[in-house]
């Protein structure tokens, strides 16, 4: 089980084509804090198809990708992938 499974489940339950969440809302879904790098590095939110980043797998496995990262407002946009 990954720390990011709650985010995957949350996204899987949505029928919306786009979801905007604040970092605080993501932390509430996860039940814990995001790492500091999530607030500073755009690469943390990359849609990495390969590699061992379980946080990235959570949204990709749910059928979403990240599209907009707003570090000033601490908000993130997920967009449903067309499959």
HELIX and SHEET records of a PDB file:
HELIX    1   1 UNK A    5  UNK A   12  1                                   8    
HELIX    2   2 UNK A   23  UNK A   30  1                                   8    
HELIX    3   3 UNK A   36  UNK A   39  5                                   4    
HELIX    4   4 UNK A   42  UNK A   45  5                                   4    
HELIX    5   5 UNK A   54  UNK A   61  1                                   8    
SHEET    1   A 3 UNK A  18  UNK A  22  0                                        
SHEET    2   A 3 UNK A  75  UNK A  80 -1                                        
SHEET    3   A 3 UNK A  64  UNK A  70 -1                                        
END                                                                             
